[in-house]
């Protein structure tokens, strides 16, 4: 995501699950119910909703039971970009560094023995 907003990511992933479940804006859960499932306070929900709407990451509709939304193409692209960014996590890097150090020590040990 452009700006760090963990609550926005959680809300967007929940909306993506709704969309992947075959829901449309007419039959998906209202945003207030989804926010309650995620344990978001009203302030956190409003902040996340404004951020996602500003970035055009969601397509929302007003219904009698409240506002409903699903991710737009930009929202799905934001989720995909987040996955790409997090592919090399810190624990994976540490394992890679350990492998590199082990290989270097093997090469150095082999060179020291060849005289």
C-alpha positions as CSV (number, residue, x, y, z in Angstrom):
1,X,0.0,0.0,0.0
2,X,1.1,3.5,-0.6
3,X,0.8,4.5,3.1
4,X,0.9,2.2,6.0
5,X,-2.6,1.4,7.2
6,X,-2.8,-2.1,8.7
7,X,-6.6,-1.7,9.5
8,X,-7.1,-0.8,5.8
9,X,-5.4,-3.9,4.7
10,X,-7.5,-6.1,7.1
11,X,-10.7,-4.5,5.8
12,X,-9.7,-4.8,2.2
13,X,-8.8,-8.5,2.6
14,X,-12.1,-9.2,4.3
15,X,-13.9,-7.5,1.4
16,X,-11.9,-9.5,-1.1
17,X,-13.0,-12.7,0.7
18,X,-16.6,-11.6,0.3
19,X,-16.0,-11.0,-3.4
20,X,-14.2,-14.3,-3.9
21,X,-17.1,-16.0,-2.2
22,X,-19.3,-14.9,-5.2
23,X,-21.0,-12.0,-3.4
24,X,-22.0,-8.8,-5.1
25,X,-22.7,-5.4,-3.6
26,X,-26.3,-6.4,-3.5
27,X,-25.9,-9.5,-1.3
28,X,-22.6,-9.0,0.5
29,X,-22.5,-8.1,4.2
30,X,-22.8,-4.5,5.3
31,X,-19.5,-2.7,6.0
32,X,-20.5,-2.2,9.7
33,X,-21.0,-6.0,10.2
34,X,-17.6,-6.8,8.5
35,X,-15.9,-4.1,10.6
36,X,-17.5,-5.6,13.8
37,X,-16.2,-9.1,12.8
38,X,-12.7,-7.6,12.4
39,X,-13.0,-5.9,15.8
40,X,-12.5,-2.4,14.4
41,X,-13.7,0.5,16.5
42,X,-15.9,3.1,14.8
43,X,-12.9,5.5,14.5
44,X,-10.7,2.9,13.0
45,X,-13.4,1.8,10.6
46,X,-14.0,5.4,9.4
47,X,-10.3,6.0,8.9
48,X,-9.9,2.8,6.9
49,X,-13.0,3.5,4.9
50,X,-11.9,7.0,4.0
51,X,-8.4,5.8,3.1
52,X,-9.7,3.0,0.8
53,X,-12.3,5.3,-0.8
54,X,-9.6,8.0,-1.4
55,X,-7.4,5.5,-3.1
56,X,-10.4,4.2,-5.1
57,X,-9.6,0.7,-3.7
58,X,-13.3,-0.1,-3.1
59,X,-16.6,0.3,-4.9
60,X,-19.3,1.1,-2.4
61,X,-23.1,1.3,-2.5
62,X,-25.7,2.6,-0.1
63,X,-28.3,0.0,0.8
64,X,-31.2,0.0,3.3
65,X,-29.2,-2.1,5.8
66,X,-26.1,0.2,5.5
67,X,-23.2,0.8,3.2
68,X,-21.8,-2.2,1.2
69,X,-18.5,-2.4,-0.6
70,X,-16.3,-4.7,-2.5
71,X,-12.7,-4.2,-3.7
72,X,-12.2,-2.5,-7.0
73,X,-9.4,-3.4,-9.5
74,X,-7.1,-0.9,-7.8
75,X,-7.9,-2.5,-4.4
76,X,-7.0,-5.9,-5.7
77,X,-3.8,-4.5,-7.2
78,X,-3.0,-3.0,-3.8
79,X,-3.4,-6.4,-2.2
80,X,-1.2,-8.0,-4.9
81,X,1.5,-5.4,-4.3
82,X,1.4,-6.0,-0.6
83,X,1.9,-9.7,-1.2
84,X,4.9,-9.0,-3.5
85,X,6.4,-6.6,-0.9
86,X,6.1,-9.2,1.9
87,X,7.6,-12.1,0.0
88,X,11.0,-11.8,1.7
89,X,10.2,-11.5,5.3
90,X,12.9,-11.0,8.0
91,X,12.9,-14.7,9.0
92,X,13.4,-15.8,5.4
93,X,16.3,-13.3,5.0
94,X,17.9,-14.6,8.2
95,X,17.8,-18.2,6.9
96,X,19.2,-17.0,3.6
97,X,22.1,-15.2,5.4
98,X,22.8,-18.3,7.4
99,X,23.0,-20.4,4.2
100,X,25.4,-17.9,2.6
101,X,27.6,-17.8,5.6
102,X,27.7,-21.6,5.7
103,X,28.6,-21.8,2.0
104,X,31.4,-19.2,2.4
105,X,32.9,-21.0,5.3
106,X,32.9,-24.3,3.4
107,X,34.6,-22.5,0.4
108,X,37.2,-20.9,2.8
109,X,37.9,-24.2,4.6
110,X,38.4,-25.9,1.2
111,X,40.8,-23.2,0.1
112,X,42.8,-23.3,3.3
113,X,43.3,-27.1,3.0
114,X,44.6,-27.0,-0.6
115,X,48.3,-26.2,-0.2
